[in-house]
Amino acid sequence: MKVKIKMAFIVLCYRETRDLIKLINNLKEHREELAIVIVNSYYDEATKAEFEKIANENNCDFLNIENKGYGYGNNRGMEYANEKYQYDFLCICNPDIVFENFPIDHLTKDLHGSIIAPSIITKNGKKQNPYYYFHVPLVDWLKYVGLTKNKKLAYYLGVAINKIFRITLDNLNFKAKVKVYACHGACFFIGNIAAKKLGLPFNEEMFLFHEEEHLARLTNKLSIPILYDKGIKVLHFEDGSSESIKDSTFKYMKQSYTEYYHFWRNRD
């Protein structure tokens, strides 16, 4: 028999443990309503043992998997949560976040068929949601050309177009909750009805980066709304530069975006 719970957290981890401990401590006040599934993308035995110890000491579930990226790891976490828990909402989140206000009161029964995107602010003050207010095929094409043809100007033009739309609509939007096209992958909530529709939503051929675009296309196809809720506030301890092309991450960005673009090119 599955365990009834308000919310199941899927926290995909790799190597670093300090952020995870901060997140668990941040959630302590609400632990009776939550399950936390720590998914360790295996690096070595020492870090595996450390993550397992944290899980045991904090009454968390522990799942050790091969390091095959964001999509693979979160799909395995969702599989585990779906088998063990009967939840109202599922939270997919990075370990390097904390909640300024916990969203239990915001996540009501009428949202079980939706994905809810919180307000996410990075350590240097950058807003990460909404990721896209709406789909702009030109932006997809510019990013694809930029990454596959090594034309950075095209890529950054795509980023800039989306940013202009986002800033403009942010200034015009006074609603507490608004429907958007895509949300940032650092933290979002999936209602249980939406989760059943989605199944295992992530493309496991995309190792890292651009998972947001794939999830947006999938939810749009399945008529699952993504709602941006300004009242749920999350701090994200990164610098917000995930859209910047860096030598260390370029191959992952190129591989993931190429897979995304080709996957959806003939599926709409």
N, C-alpha and C positions, 0 to 999 in steps of 0.2 A: 504494500500500500504506500502511495506517495505521501510525503510530508507536506501538510498545508502550510504555506508561508505567504506573507504579504509580498516580499520581493526577493529574488535571487540575483546576486551579483556575480558576474563573470569577470575575473580580474586576470588578464593575461600578463605574465611576468617573464623577464629575461635578465638574469645576472644580478641586478640591483635590488636590494631588500629594504633599504631605508625608507623609500617612498611608500612601499606597501604597509609598513608598520604605521606610518602617519595616517594612511587611509583607514586602516582598521581601527585605530584610536579615534578617528573622526566619526566613525559609525557606531561606537560603543553604546551610546545612549539608546539606540534603536535596535540592538542586536536581537531582541526577542522577536522582532518582526522580520528579520533578515536571515538569509543564508548567504555565505560568502564562499565561492568556489575559486580557489587559487589554482590557476593553470600555469604550470612551469614549463616554458619552452627550454628544453634541456640545454645547458651549457657545459657543466661538469658536475662531478659527484659532490663537491664541496658546496656549491650553490644550491643543488638539489636538496641536500640535507638541511641547509639553512632555511629554505622555503618550507620544507616539510615540518621543521621544528616550529616555525611561526604559525603554520596552520594548526598544529596540535595544541599549541599554547593558547590559541585564540578561538578554538572551537570552529575552525573553518574546514571545509572540504579541500582535499589536495589531489591534484591530477597532474601527473608527469607525462609529458609528450615530447615527441621529436620537435626540434626547432624548424618548422616549415612555414613560419610567417604568421601574420595577423589573422588572415582568413582561416587558415587551418586551425590555429589555436582557439579562436573564438567559436568555430563550429564544434570542436571537441568539447569545449566548455558548455555550449548550449545542449549538446547531446546528453552530457552528464546531468545537467540541471533538469532537462525534460524527463529523464528516466527516474530521478529521485524526488523531485519537488512538484507540487501543485501550487503554482505561484499566480499572483495577480499581475505582477510586472517582472520583467527581466531587465537588469541593467548591465550593459556592456561598457566597461570602463578601463582606462589605463590605471596603473597603480600610482602615477604621479599627479593625482588630483585630490582635492578635499572639497567638501560641501560647505559653503557659507551658511546655507539653511537647508535642512534635509527636506526632501520633497514629498514626504508621505501624504500630506494634506492636499497637495496639488494633483496627485495621481488617483483619480476617482474612477468609479466603475464605467462611466460613459467614455473613458479613454482606452478601454481594453482592446479596441480595434485599431489603435493608433500607435505611432512612434512619437515620443516626446523628447524634444531637444532642449537642454537647459541653456542658460546664458553661461558661456565659458570665457573666462578672462585669463590670459597668460601672465607670467610673472613680470613682464614689462608692459602690461596694460593693454595688450592687443585682444580685440574681440574675435572669437573663432566661430561664433554662430550668428546668424544663419550661414551655413557654408555656401549655399546657393539659394536665393529666393525663388528662382525659376531656371529651367533648363535653357541654355543658349548653345545650340549646336555649333555655332561659329567658335565658341570658346573651346569646346571639345576638339575641333579640328586644329585650332592654333596650338593647343597644348601637344597634340599628337605630332604635328609637323615639327614643333620645337624640340621635342624629345627624340623623335626618330631620325630627324635630319640634322640634329645638333645645331638648330637655329634658335638660340636662346631668346632672341628678340621676339620671335613668334610666340614662344611659350609665355614670356612675361607680358606680352600684349593680351593674351587670353586671360591671364591672372588679373591684369589691370581692368579689363572690360567688366569682369565679374565684380571686382572691388568697387567700381564706379556705380554699378547697379545696386550693390549691397549698401553702400553709404547713402545713396539717394533714398532708397526705400526705408532704411533705418530712420532717416530724418522725417519721413512721411508717415511712419507707422507708430501709432499711439496705443495700439491694442496690447493688452497684457499677454495675449496668446494669438499667434498668427500661423496660418498654413504656409509651409516653405517646401522647396523642392529637395534640398539635401541638408544634412546636419553633420557636424564634425564628429569624427570617430573616437575622440578621447572619452566621451561619456554620452550615452543616450539610453532611453528607456523604451522597452517594447511591451505593449499590453499583451495579455495571454492569448487573446483572439488573433491579434496580428502575428504573434509568434507561431501559432499553428498554421496560418496561411503561408508564412515565410519559409517554414521548415529550417533547413540549414542555409542561411542566406548568403554567406560569403564565398567568393570565388577563390578556391584554394590554389589556383594557378597564379594569383597575384600575391607575391611574397610580402611586400611592404609598400605603402603609399597608395593613394587614390581609391581606397576601399569605399570612401564616401560616395564617389560617383557611381560605382557598381550598385551599392545599396539603394541609391536614389532611383536608378533606372528600374530596379526590381520592384521597389515599393510602388512606383508609379504604374508599372504594368499590372500589379495586383490590386490597384486602387486602395492602397493603405496610406492614409494621410500622415505626413510628418508635421507636427505642431511645435513651433518654437515658443517656449514659455519663459518669458523674461524673469518671472518670479522665482525660478529655480536657479540658484547662483553657485557656480563651480569655479574654483581656482585651479589652474593648470600650470604646473611648475616646469614649463618649457618656455623658450623664448618666442614661440610663435612663428618660427622660420621654416616650417615644414613644406611650404610651397617654393622655397628657394632651391635652386639647382646647386648642389655641392658635389665636389669630386667624389667624396666618400659615399654619397647616396645616389649618384646619377644612374648607375646601372639598375638599381632597384626601382627608381622612378620610371625609367624607360621601359623596363620589363613589365611592370604592373600596368602602366598606362597603355602600352601596346596590346596587352591581353584584354584590358577593359574595352578599348576601342574596337578591336576585332570581334570580341564576343558580342557586342551589342550592335554592330554595324548593320546586320541583316535580321535583327530580331524585333524591331519596332513595328 
